[in-house]
Amino acid sequence: MNWQSFFKENKEITAEQAGDYIRSRPAGTLQLIDVRQPREYEEAHIPGAILIPLNELPRRIEEIDREREIIVYCRSGVRSTAACQILGDHRIPHVLNLRGGMLQWQGHRVAGGESRGLEYFVQGDFNSAFEMAYRMEYGLKQLYLVMADKTTGAASRELLQYMARLEDGHMARLRSRYSMKAADLPDEDAVDVAEGGMAGRDLAESFAAHLGSRAEIIELAMRLEAQALDLYSRLGRRHSEPALQSFFRQMAEEEQGHLDRLAREMDSTPD
């Protein structure tokens, strides 16, 4: 599909079309704007979405990047229709309304406010954002390995071990690209932060509830990877330094790749 012409010729986009478009775009190149209230956003939102409640939109227009395509959504499509009108009045191009809003959205959802997970980046003893990312990658690797040890299904164990190896790849690239020295790396025995800004000990308490069927295990992994995608997308927007923006967007793209692999696994898993 020619998405560029789609933005020129249409004012709305279906949930299915929006999902396809989001997956086709590199992280950070599309603006998803959620115009619901903070409570609604915290309960569930599309990974990477910016929260700008409808009543705040007119005075926050300067936060919108006029050069990028925009998809606006709300609960049902009513508030986002009004938001599109406001953006149009300010002559902001390339805006589409998500028809049916979150009621129709069938893609990934994540929970938590805009600051969820960010406390791990702004507090604690971290020499750099790269060190923090390394700690998170290591935390999720350990989570997948613990899940692999606990599951009884051979296929599920193999998938979880594969996901752990993907985190190994992330850590290797971090060490290589950002010249991380051994002295800069965390004490892996003490790591207790998982990807997406969640503490490993908190996740461990909920393992048992998600180790039943293969589908349940995949769903849990998808939730974690989606939360990580959301976190990295928000961090990419918050940093003004180009190198950090590029880094977090790259990490978001990696998480999208993980989600795509898990989605294929879910499609091939019997009900």
ABEGO torsion letter per residue (X at the ends): XBAAAAAAABABBBAAAAAAAAAABBBGABBBBBABBAAAAAABBBBGBBBBBAAAAAAAAAABBAABBBBBBBAAGAAAAAAAAAAAAAGBBGBBBBBGEAAABABBBBBEBAABGAAAAABEBBABAAAAAAAAAAAAAAAAAAAAAABABAAAAAAAAAAAAAAAAAAAAAAAAAGBBAAABBBAAABABBBGGBBAAAAAAAAAAAABBAAAAAAAAAAAAAAAAAAAAAAAAABABAAAAAAAAAAAAAAAAAAAAAAAAAAABBX
